[in-house]
Structures are given as C-alpha cells and as structure tokens.
C-alpha cells in the first residue's frame, strides 16, 4: 500500500530539469513544451492542458522523489504523507 502521494503543479513548472536530473526514473522533460512530467502519473486537464499530475508511491520511492521536490526552484512538486494527510514539502 502506498504511503505517500506526489502532486505536481505542472503550469508552474519553469522547465529547469532539476527533478529529471535527480530522479530520472520518475521525472522526464517534455520535448514539446519543455516542462517536467511525472512518469506514469494520473493527469488532470483543463482546456486540454495538464494542470496537475498525481501519483501514489511507496516508501522505497520516497527519497528519490523528495530529492526531486527539494531541487525544484519554484516549489511545484509536493510530497504528501497519506496516512496523516500531511504535506511534507
């Protein structure tokens, strides 16, 4: 069972690539608009544009994604501890 959830506020992404550099198993840069994508995430769209990406992860994937979130200069990657519904970043 997943312990954490990643939320990515994609419109706020500036395309710096830090997340993809530190966690390439989960993050990739979109070749069309240059923003990051959370690989395999559930995507929410408005007017045909992805506005939010979400994915639940296990403890084993926590460190990699926390590093990605901490490397983001515009703070658009959030990690939530599901059991307590606590936003860690």
C-alpha positions as MATLAB code, in Angstrom:
seq = 'XXXXXXXXXXXXXXXXXXXXXXXXXXXXXXXXXXXXXXXXXXXXXXXXXXXXXXXXXXXXXXXXXXXXXXXXXXXXXXXXXXXXXXXXX';
ca = [
       0.000    0.000    0.000;
       1.267    3.457   -0.904;
       2.443    5.672    1.919;
       2.949    8.916    0.007;
       1.466   10.928   -2.830;
       3.306   13.202   -5.239;
       1.445   16.221   -6.594;
       2.930   18.220   -9.460;
       1.549   21.677  -10.268;
       2.626   21.472  -13.901;
       1.624   25.000  -15.095;
       4.039   26.492  -12.560;
       6.965   24.430  -13.857;
       9.742   26.522  -15.409;
      11.435   23.576  -17.132;
      14.751   23.773  -15.292;
      15.151   19.965  -15.394;
      16.374   19.572  -11.810;
      13.746   16.924  -10.968;
      14.607   14.836  -14.037;
      18.327   15.126  -13.235;
      17.997   13.828   -9.658;
      15.147   11.339  -10.203;
      15.107   10.177  -13.852;
      13.072    7.061  -13.015;
      10.099    9.281  -12.154;
      10.660   12.601  -13.932;
      11.223   13.474  -17.599;
      11.265   16.664  -19.606;
       8.512   17.083  -22.207;
      10.119   17.692  -25.619;
       7.162   19.812  -26.756;
       6.807   22.441  -24.015;
       9.991   21.823  -22.013;
       8.178   21.267  -18.707;
       8.659   18.249  -16.478;
       6.321   15.281  -16.408;
       5.788   12.764  -13.631;
       6.142    9.469  -15.494;
       3.019    7.293  -15.224;
       1.050    9.837  -13.201;
      -2.680   10.481  -13.271;
      -3.162   13.745  -15.149;
      -5.878   16.348  -14.581;
      -6.603   18.640  -17.517;
      -8.346   21.950  -18.063;
      -8.941   23.259  -21.584;
      -6.735   20.481  -22.962;
      -3.735   21.428  -20.808;
      -2.362   19.287  -17.992;
      -2.735   21.264  -14.775;
      -1.916   18.619  -12.185;
      -0.175   15.279  -12.053;
      -0.589   12.861   -9.137;
       0.935    9.536   -8.196;
       0.985    7.426   -5.058;
       4.344    5.938   -4.129;
       5.797    3.503   -1.622;
       8.473    4.216    0.980;
      11.179    2.835   -1.358;
      10.492    5.659   -3.839;
      10.264    8.409   -1.240;
      13.905    9.562   -1.145;
      14.225    9.890   -4.902;
      11.071   11.975   -5.171;
      11.816   14.054   -2.074;
      15.149   14.935   -3.715;
      13.265   15.970   -6.848;
      10.860   18.108   -4.831;
      13.666   19.745   -2.865;
      15.593   20.514   -6.057;
      12.644   22.355   -7.633;
      13.367   26.109   -7.555;
       9.687   27.056   -7.927;
       8.232   24.531   -5.421;
       5.706   22.875   -7.744;
       6.414   19.301   -6.582;
       4.713   18.314   -3.343;
       5.004   15.141   -1.266;
       2.079   14.230    0.987;
       2.145   11.551    3.686;
      -1.173    9.807    3.040;
      -1.992    8.368    6.472;
      -1.774   11.757    8.193;
      -2.642   13.801    5.084;
       0.473   15.821    5.938;
       2.205   17.907    3.279;
       5.926   17.260    3.745;
       7.042   19.688    1.031;
];
